[in-house]
Amino acid sequence: MKINLLKITGLSAAIVLLNSPAFSMNPEWEGTRRFLNRNVPGGRVQVQKNVTGTVIDENGQPVPGAGIKNQSTGKTTVTDVAGKFVIEASAGQVLRFTYIGYETQNITVGESSVINVKLAVSKNTNLEEVTVVAVGYGTQLQKEVTSAVAHVGSEDFRQSGSRNALDLIQGKVAGLNITRSGSNPNSGVSVQLRGVVTVTGSSSPLFVIDGIPGGNPDLLQQDDIESIDVLKDGSAAAIYGSSANAGVILITTKKGKAGPPQFNYSGYARKEYYNQWLDFLTPAQYKEKIASGEIKQQNFGSETNFVDQLINHDNLTQNHNLNFSGGTDKTSYRASINYRDLQGIAKENSREEYTLRFNINQTGLDNRLKIQANLVTNFNRANLLGGGGWESEQTKNPTLSNYNPDGTYRFDLTSTNEFARLFQETSYRKQQTSSADVKADLDIVEGLKASIFGSVTRDNRYDGQYRLKASENSVENTDFPGGGYAYKGDYLSQAWAVEPTLQYSKTIASKHNLNALVGYSYRYFMEESSSASNRGFINDLFHEDNLGQGAALGVGKASMSSGKNDNTLIAFFGRINYNYDGKYLLTAILRREGSSRFGANNKWGNFPAVSAAWNVTQEDFMRNINWVNNLKLRVGYGETGNSGFSNNASRVTLGGGGRYLYPDGQYLETYGPNRNPNPNLKWETKRETNIGLEFSVLKSKLSGSIDLFKRTTKDLLDTYTSPQPPFVQSSIYTNVGTISSKGIELALSYAAFRTKDFSWDIDATASTLRNTLDSYSNDEYKILYKTFGGIGGAGALGDAIVTYEGGALGEFWGKKFAGFTSDGKWLFYNRNGQAVPNAQINNSRDKNVTDLQMIGNAIPKYYASMAHNFRYKQFDLRVFLRGKFDYDILNRNALSYANKTWSGNLLTSTFDKYSQINDTYMYSDYYLEKGSYVKLDEVTIGYNFKLKTKLIRNMRIYATGQNLATITGYTGSDPDFIADNGTGPGVDNSGAYPSTRSFLFGLNVGF
């Protein structure tokens, strides 16, 4: 360090002079004298140096975002994700360390340039109470929330390498049921919150991503998500009106923060293994059964494992994310680049994508104006060809081959050579999905803030298919045998939103806290598409890139279609939060909304909500009850709507009536109405009451929440028979029915063990639910029951589930098994309890005469999950289990393929458990099994390195096993992949994408 002695001497002389009587009596020099004395105490220059260190919590974990302020100079900084900080200070100056929920610490800088700080939890603060949650159009502290809102931070996400953002919170939120039909990289998830709320409308929750209503989860990558909040009850979701019947899921991405530039890399590689559940005969076993006469089928001489030939044994999924961030207290930024290559367990089944995300935050106008902008785009190419054909291949005669003796592919007219398809056809999708949003906040005067939010999203995709001249599809085509087939299609959707708001906050007499929000919302959505296909190509040179050359076009047998539709939604909304002394909390919401989808007589709807909470622990009588740290009672009521039906559903629409010969000799298309108008069409309305309790006890060692809810959705939409006249068509889409659900939800967290080197935390959720179709008819339109859950497979057996008015959803109605005759024929109980042959069973759906009975229910009565988190020094271990209990599954695999009537491969159970059957396929409770299971869903072990280098802030390696074991009595497919939500759950499907067991290895590095 270089020191200019001449400058020091001159500065010292100035200090002496200014402290002399001549100057000390003159107030005009007071400021200058104070400045010099403060910065050069004792006549010496205070040399500023970089003070570094790490801030940790009471468990020794780094604390990101802790504030550090130099009390002397006013300079500030915050800790990074590893808890590290750098700030300028000199000996004798005081650094103040602050973090919400912890005691403030003031530390005087000494000679050392390193200060490490361990924060202590504030004696008067419960950490659960300082969690910030998103509530729609703003945030609140958890302790101030009056509704049922679940918050999941990134530290609690599953570590299994998500395909979809919701995979991260599977089993984490009580009452939120997430079902994936398999590990297909191009499939989504089915989401249901607190049961079924509609029969034909949208059953998916509203996704709001960084404020964008209806945001696209495809744009999200695991490493870019900060938190996920679920608005579970009507009093919380009412702020989103007719889009919120099925709940609202708010996803917040990571943003730039003030601090030094940071770079973070995270990546993983995942290998999947086929998890075989169904036990079919091997080729050798099949030949033995033919030879013994147990199977009366032909032995074609080959031995083929058809399923194995579809499996991609070389699959290796990889994900790489690089993000960089930094900035000052005025401007901060964060950008990320993500590459992901998802390889399915099936051949020719993959998804490769690139995602770019950028966030910038700017503060100006003397800190009164804050602007935030986000831009994200995703490019992906999906191979859609593979992933199907599992049922066909599992159930083929295994003595057949995929090849002819001459080495060509073998085709027949009774099945498809799924293996040959993988080499003779192509099917892909090229897609770009983008979104941009900007929000500006302006503090007008103290307590009054104006905001405006605007967003646009765009989804553009192109599909292409081609089938070679030699492919089975082309060879077996009767119009153009041996001519290639080509298809092209495109789709574009765009959505715009503009939402200005005005927010006022005021504290009166130190105890009355008022926060009021009013706003306006405008949303416009448009989608358009087109497609064309042709056949009879004489060569395979152009594939789908020269559609006009196919012969089918010239004779009018090519296809072409296009379409476009849009809708507009506008709303006015307001919310008032009142808080008296932190004890009594009240929230009121009203949203008035109009939609172009609604009928002319019902364009507008009102969606009110009110909720209240009592922080019992703030009362004087709780002061001496030390074992209770937090106790809050909540109650709420809210109304939401469902406008998730097709555009123009309330209007007369025209459709083609066919081409006819006109008098002028031309064939012209005719048009006529193909839908009846319904000017009274409106939204489905859900009314919900929720009572909740939040608590933490035993020095916050045990915390949790309990919620009881009852919800009723009226004016259900469906298609009913309409009288003719006055209507033109025989059916009309209208509001009639009512559906309800009620349940209990429990969430618990327990700090089982805590020491300096070791900790063990347990998180658990549980819920129970009952869904009822209260009514489905009125004086004008009547439907006495609805059927769901198509059985499929062998035999035309119809639907397995019947829901009657007043009955529970998910009920299996079928024949009651009574045994077999001596020659293996079915016997069933009739309505009088008599065992009779199938021919004497009345299969009517009329409950007054039918012999069919309610034989089970496909909706689990109980859901539960449990996570164990262990930490020992630098090691961490996570074990996550979840399960569903007390419900039934129809084992359609056994129904179809454990019956010797089937001409292909059979399950091994055909010859033991089901060996008595000598009759045709039959649906009855004989094939119903309990579906309850417990799954060891995830085990993750990690290690955090402590590197003695300034180049790397932090580094962690980890390994994860997923879907490691399932405990169940069910003998069909993996019960976890069998739908248990919606109106038609519980039917097993051997054609579903296979269950897989996966192992993942990951690395996180910060530098």
PyMOL commands that set and color helices and strands:
alter all, ss='L'
color gray80, all
select helices_A, chain A and resi 5-18+21-24+27-39+41-43+127-130+142-144+154-156+165-169+217-219+222-224+234-243+283-292+308-310+390-394+418-424+472-475+543-545+547-549+551-555+616-618+620-622+838-840+892-897+908-911+925-927+975-977
alter helices_A, ss='H'
color red, helices_A
select strands_A, chain A and resi 49-56+67-70+76-78+84-89+94-98+105-108+117-118+132-134+139-141+149-153+176-179+190-193+206-209+212-213+225-231+248-253+259-274+317-327+331-343+350-364+369-383+425-445+448-467+484-508+512-537+559-580+584-595+604-615+628-642+654-661+667-673+684-697+702-721+731-754+758-775+785-790+799-804+807-808+811-814+816-820+826-829+835-837+853-857+862-872+875-885+888-890+928-930+933-945+954-968+996-1006
alter strands_A, ss='S'
color yellow, strands_A
deselect
rebuild
show_as cartoon
